[in-house]
Amino acid sequence: MRKMIFLAASAAFFVSGVRAADVVPNHIRHPLHAAAVKMLAPKSVVRIGATAATASSSSKYVPTLAPGGLSNANVIAGLSWSAILGDTATYADNSVQQADIGATVAPLDANGNSTAPVSTAGNMSAQGTALLGKVPAMGAWAQTARASFFTNNGDVSSSPHLIHFGGLQDHADAYLNLIGYTMGHADNSGSILTVQDTDGSFYGNRSGAGGTDGVLFFSKINGSAPRLEAGAQIADTSGVMRTVTFGVNSFTVSPAFSAAQLLAIQGAGRIRVFTNWKNGNVANSVAHTVIHPNEYFGYTDPDAAVTANGSTTFTVMTDDDTGVLGWRTETSASPAATAPGLNPGDTLDNTADTASSAPGQIWSYSKPAVFIGMADHKFLANPMVQLSTTNDAMTRHATWVEPDMEVYPTRDYQFWVEGLMMAPNSHGYKLTGDSKDAYLGGDINHHLILDGACGNWDLEANGVYVPVPCNIQSGTSITAQVLQEWDEFVGSANNLRFALWNEIGNSAAATGFQQAVTHLGPVVDGYASQTGAPAGSQQGDIEWQKDGNIGSISLCGYAKYCGFRVNGDGTSIFNKNAYLNNGVDLTLFPATSGLAAPYLHASGASELTVMSNAGGRGNLLVNSLGVGSSLSVTGSTGLVGGAYVGNGQSLKFFPTSTNAIGEYLQAADDTEAPTLDIRATDGSWANVRSWSFIPIDNVQLPSKTLAALGTGSLDGEERWCSDCTLNGVLGVAAVWHATASKWTDSQNGTLSN
């Protein structure tokens, strides 16, 4: 069409003699246009189809017409669309002039790319890839862009739905600066930046900026459903269910996915695909942990899926980078020997299975299924530090994250600031035993440093309180300081606390540690505080350096009444009565090691026995012995000093036989002279047997009547017969003769009265 217009115009110019300099536009204007008529008007015109006489007689300009004449309505033949001469001339009128290029029209380079900046006051929409910025070619690196929109730049493991700022080649830097002001709610000026893992639109996924809150950066992950799933028990939105069959490196769904369904997963590159076939379960040794199916999964490229014969087939890879074909499991990255379901130990993960060696955990389907496009473990954020000495970098110090807070109050308690906060809401159910709010691990010298000021908490937890230690001083407001305490409510009635604290208990001592008394013990009720001794009822405790005894440890009641102390030199002191209950012995070891040690043993009611740990009874050696009630000695007793028996008490001696009657010595009440009674433990008078007996003054024999003398026990035993007479005198000394079994007088005469 343009060629015909240019030819017609050239012919008109040639016939009329118009100079090329008179041709202003670079297109042909409509020949019937008034401006064109005026511009092309010659002094003489030859009209095609007119005679010489007609032409020479005409003094008025008449446009040159083709045979039959030209008209706006002339149809131009040979085009693929219907066009008339008037429209064509209008198109030409509106076309770009050469003089406009670079002035009002953007020029194009040899590749058809615009070389002018783009500025528009209206809207702009781009449906394809956009490359912004320019990084010049540098050595082996070709020229590239600084930012790319919706392209993976050839990285097959990345989605083409990707925006890159920088890094499209080495040293291709790009920087991002977001400035905003949170003045609304949700995503409407409530958050400056939101990042969410969801399969929904932003209309249904708002940020956490509600009410009067403002959020600089909001991020959220969801347990989103697969982008596309299929199985004989899974119906799509149209109610269609699909069977799934597996190959060693593929799977096929039938009937085929629709184009709309494939659109949900296509264009994203290589994405994950999971099956409900598994090879056992995976669990760690922690109680109440997540038991995970060792499911088969892989990666597939939905753009390469083949739909034929009413089915859609996908190829599966074990790795999205290398593209190695096959299925893998959670515990093995190697391709499975054959298709899922055909390997030894394969079962379907079905929650109805509760009794097998690998019960179901996730899915409730009893037939094979696939789940395309989802993740097993999601991270909300994964900051990483990676340092190396393999180059000339001088970076030797890295900080993972440093939130800085700068506030400028004009009075106390004017600002409320908070750092990291995490409080999982499980809505009344318990999380797994290995769930945690924070984990600090690795071979690092300091896992956690708490560096507060006096009056702060270093650690405040449910049941554990660690205040920042203050400087306790005599004569100041802080004379005691809790170092740590552990609290627990008992029966919802009392707060039982176990505290460790220091106090100025030896104020007279030299300034320093000797002034302090350290306590460790329970406290009933009251609450933890950052300074001072623990409030509440202080119970029995252990105390160090009590009463100025440096290096000592004491056991005390109610944190003040101390009964037992071990001094720094090892000596022990009972300040009160000491008790060993329920058969507990007190063993005393001699200075020389290896020797048998005696121990005190409570052998019966109100009875103390000295025993030996080598067996048998031990010995008791004392300088003097005062007995308040009774003293029972089974073995030998050596008295270096005197032995004393208290008023009205006796000294008892027991024979070897436990059934025999013993004797005891007891001072008798006698107004004439001190008297010692020797009696049997049954109350009768006892015998004294001696090799020789030398009385200082007199010896009084046991007095009996003749009828009561009875039978003697020893040959030569003497008794006083009180009613016997000899030589007319009342009272005769009676002697027992064992061989004759009778009593006689001293002359062996028969006793009579």
MOCOR-V123809 format. One record per pair of residues at least 12 apart in sequence whose ideal C-beta (glycine too) atoms are under 7 Angstrom apart, sorted by the first residue. I is the first residue (numbers start at 1). GAP is how many residues later the second one is. D is the distance in whole Angstrom. If there is no record, write none. Layout:
BEGIN
<<I	GAP	D> <I	GAP	D>>
END
This chain:
BEGIN
<<1	75	6> <1	78	6> <1	82	7> <1	87	5> <5	23	4> <5	83	7> <5	87	6> <6	22	6> <9	19	4> <12	28	6> <12	52	6> <15	31	6> <15	49	7> <16	24	6> <16	26	4> <16	29	6> <17	25	6> <18	22	6> <18	24	7> <22	17	7> <25	72	6> <26	71	5> <26	72	5> <27	65	4> <27	68	5> <28	64	6> <29	60	7> <29	63	7> <29	64	6> <30	56	7> <30	59	3> <31	32	6> <31	39	7> <32	40	7> <37	26	7> <41	20	5> <45	16	6> <45	17	7> <45	19	6> <47	15	6> <47	17	5> <48	16	6> <48	17	7> <48	18	7> <49	18	5> <70	15	7> <72	12	7> <72	13	6> <72	14	3> <73	13	7> <76	12	6> <129	19	7> <129	20	6> <129	21	5> <129	22	5> <130	19	4> <131	14	4> <131	17	5> <132	13	6> <132	14	6> <132	15	4> <133	12	5> <133	13	3> <133	14	5> <133	41	7> <134	12	7> <135	34	7> <135	37	4> <141	28	5> <141	29	6> <144	24	5> <144	25	5> <144	28	6> <145	23	6> <146	20	6> <146	26	6> <146	28	4> <147	17	6> <147	18	5> <147	27	5> <148	16	5> <148	20	6> <149	14	5> <150	12	7> <150	13	7> <152	117	6> <153	15	6> <156	113	7> <156	114	6> <157	113	6> <157	163	4> <157	164	5> <158	111	6> <159	109	4> <159	110	5> <160	107	6> <160	108	7> <160	109	6> <161	106	6> <161	107	6> <178	14	6> <178	15	6> <180	12	4> <182	27	7> <182	32	3> <182	33	7> <185	24	6> <185	25	6> <186	20	4> <186	21	6> <186	23	6> <186	24	7> <187	15	7> <187	19	5> <187	20	5> <190	17	6> <190	19	3> <190	24	6> <190	25	6> <191	16	4> <191	18	5> <191	24	4> <191	27	5> <192	24	5> <192	25	7> <193	24	5> <194	13	5> <194	24	5> <195	24	4> <196	23	7> <196	24	5> <197	23	7> <197	24	4> <197	25	6> <197	27	7> <197	181	7> <198	24	5> <198	26	6> <199	25	5> <199	26	7> <199	28	7> <219	161	6> <219	162	7> <221	157	5> <221	159	5> <224	150	7> <226	145	4> <226	146	6> <226	147	5> <226	148	5> <227	37	5> <227	38	5> <227	145	6> <227	146	3> <228	33	6> <228	36	5> <228	37	5> <228	144	5> <228	145	6> <229	140	7> <229	141	7> <229	142	5> <229	143	7> <230	12	4> <230	14	6> <230	23	5> <230	139	7> <230	140	6> <231	13	6> <231	134	6> <231	136	6> <231	137	7> <231	138	3> <232	135	4> <233	132	5> <233	134	6> <234	135	6> <240	15	7> <242	12	6> <242	13	6> <244	124	5> <244	125	6> <244	126	5> <246	93	4> <246	94	5> <246	95	6> <246	122	7> <247	92	5> <248	78	6> <248	90	5> <248	91	5> <249	66	6> <249	67	5> <249	76	4> <249	77	5> <249	78	7> <250	63	6> <250	64	6> <250	65	5> <250	66	6> <251	63	6> <251	65	7> <251	119	6> <252	59	5> <252	60	7> <252	61	4> <253	58	7> <253	59	5> <254	56	6> <254	57	4> <255	55	6> <256	51	5> <256	54	6> <256	55	5> <256	56	4> <257	55	5> <262	40	6> <262	43	7> <265	37	4> <265	107	6> <265	108	5> <266	36	5> <266	37	5> <267	36	7> <269	32	7> <270	29	5> <270	30	7> <270	31	5> <270	47	7> <270	50	4> <271	28	7> <271	29	7> <271	31	7> <271	101	7> <271	102	5> <272	25	6> <272	27	6> <272	101	7> <272	102	7> <273	24	6> <273	25	6> <273	27	5> <273	43	6> <273	97	6> <273	99	5> <274	21	6> <274	23	5> <274	97	4> <274	100	7> <275	20	6> <275	21	5> <275	22	7> <275	65	5> <275	93	7> <275	94	7> <275	95	6> <276	19	7> <276	72	5> <276	73	5> <276	87	5> <276	89	6> <276	92	7> <276	93	5> <277	18	7> <277	19	5> <277	63	4> <277	64	5> <277	69	6> <277	71	6> <277	91	6> <278	15	4> <278	16	5> <278	17	5> <278	18	7> <278	69	6> <278	71	5> <278	80	7> <279	15	5> <279	50	5> <279	64	6> <279	66	5> <279	67	6> <280	14	5> <280	65	6> <280	78	5> <281	12	6> <281	13	6> <281	77	5> <281	80	7> <282	12	5> <282	48	6> <282	49	6> <284	150	7> <286	147	5> <286	148	4> <287	146	5> <288	144	6> <288	145	4> <289	143	5> <289	144	6> <289	145	5> <290	142	5> <291	70	5> <292	38	7> <292	69	6> <293	56	4> <293	68	5> <293	69	6> <294	35	5> <294	36	5> <294	37	5> <295	34	7> <295	35	6> <295	54	6> <296	31	5> <296	33	6> <296	40	7> <296	44	4> <297	31	7> <298	18	4> <298	19	6> <298	20	6> <298	28	7> <298	29	5> <298	30	6> <299	17	7> <299	18	5> <299	21	4> <300	14	5> <300	15	6> <300	16	5> <302	12	7> <318	15	6> <318	17	5> <327	13	6> <341	27	7> <348	18	7> <348	20	7> <349	12	6> <349	13	6> <349	14	5> <350	13	7> <350	14	7> <350	15	6> <350	16	5> <351	12	7> <351	13	5> <352	12	7> <352	14	7> <383	17	6> <383	18	6> <385	13	5> <385	15	6> <403	16	6> <405	12	5> <422	15	5> <452	16	4> <453	15	6> <454	14	6> <454	16	4> <455	75	5> <455	76	6> <456	12	5> <456	74	6> <457	73	6> <463	23	6> <463	24	5> <463	25	6> <464	22	6> <465	19	7> <465	20	5> <465	22	7> <465	63	4> <466	18	5> <467	15	6> <467	63	4> <469	12	6> <469	14	6> <470	61	6> <472	30	6> <472	32	6> <474	30	5> <474	33	5> <474	41	6> <478	53	6> <479	24	6> <479	25	4> <480	21	6> <480	22	7> <480	23	4> <480	52	5> <480	53	4> <481	20	6> <481	21	6> <481	50	6> <482	17	6> <482	19	4> <482	52	6> <483	17	5> <483	18	6> <483	19	7> <484	16	5> <485	12	5> <485	13	6> <485	14	4> <485	15	7> <485	43	6> <485	49	6> <486	12	5> <487	41	7> <494	30	6> <494	31	6> <495	30	5> <495	31	7> <495	32	7> <496	26	6> <496	28	6> <497	25	7> <497	26	4> <497	29	7> <497	37	6> <497	39	7> <498	24	5> <499	24	5> <499	35	4> <500	20	5> <501	18	5> <501	32	6> <501	33	6> <502	14	5> <502	16	5> <503	13	7> <503	14	6> <503	16	7> <503	30	6> <504	12	7> <505	12	3> <506	39	7> <506	42	5> <509	39	6> <514	36	6> <516	29	7> <517	26	6> <517	27	7> <517	28	5> <517	29	6> <518	25	7> <518	26	4> <518	27	7> <519	22	5> <519	24	6> <519	40	6> <520	21	6> <520	22	5> <521	17	7> <521	18	6> <521	19	6> <521	20	2> <521	21	6> <521	38	6> <522	17	4> <523	13	4> <523	14	7> <523	15	5> <523	16	7> <524	12	6> <524	13	4> <524	15	6> <525	12	6> <538	20	6> <538	21	4> <539	19	6> <540	16	7> <540	17	5> <540	18	7> <541	15	6> <541	18	5> <542	13	6> <543	13	5> <543	19	7> <546	16	6> <546	19	7> <549	16	6> <549	18	6> <550	18	6> <551	16	7> <551	17	3> <552	13	5> <552	14	6> <552	15	5> <552	16	6> <553	13	5> <562	13	6> <563	12	5> <563	13	4> <583	19	7> <585	14	5> <585	15	6> <585	16	5> <586	13	6> <586	14	5> <587	12	4> <587	26	6> <596	16	5> <596	17	6> <596	18	4> <597	16	5> <598	12	6> <598	13	7> <598	14	6> <598	20	4> <599	12	5> <599	14	6> <607	25	7> <617	17	6> <617	18	5> <619	16	7> <620	17	7> <621	17	6> <621	19	7> <623	17	5> <623	18	5> <624	17	4> <624	18	6> <625	14	7> <625	18	5> <625	19	7> <626	18	5> <627	17	7> <627	18	5> <627	19	6> <627	22	6> <628	18	5> <629	17	7> <629	20	6> <630	19	6> <630	20	7> <630	22	6> <631	20	6> <632	20	6> <650	14	4> <650	15	6> <650	16	4> <651	13	6> <651	14	5> <652	12	4> <652	29	7> <661	19	5> <661	20	5> <661	21	5> <662	19	4> <663	15	6> <663	16	7> <663	17	6> <663	18	7> <663	23	4> <664	15	6> <664	17	6> <665	13	6> <666	13	7> <685	17	5> <701	17	5> <701	18	6> <701	19	4> <701	32	7> <702	17	5> <702	18	7> <703	17	4> <703	19	5> <704	15	5> <704	17	6> <704	18	7> <705	17	6> <705	18	5> <706	15	5> <706	17	6> <706	18	5> <706	45	6> <706	47	5> <709	12	6> <709	25	6> <709	34	5> <712	24	3> <714	22	7> <715	21	7> <715	22	7> <715	23	4> <716	19	7> <716	20	7> <717	19	4> <718	15	6> <718	16	7> <718	17	6> <719	15	5> <720	13	6> <721	13	4> <721	30	6> <723	30	5> <724	27	5> <724	28	7> <724	29	5> <725	27	7> <725	28	6> <726	19	6> <732	13	5> <732	19	6> <733	12	7> <733	13	6> <734	17	6>>
END
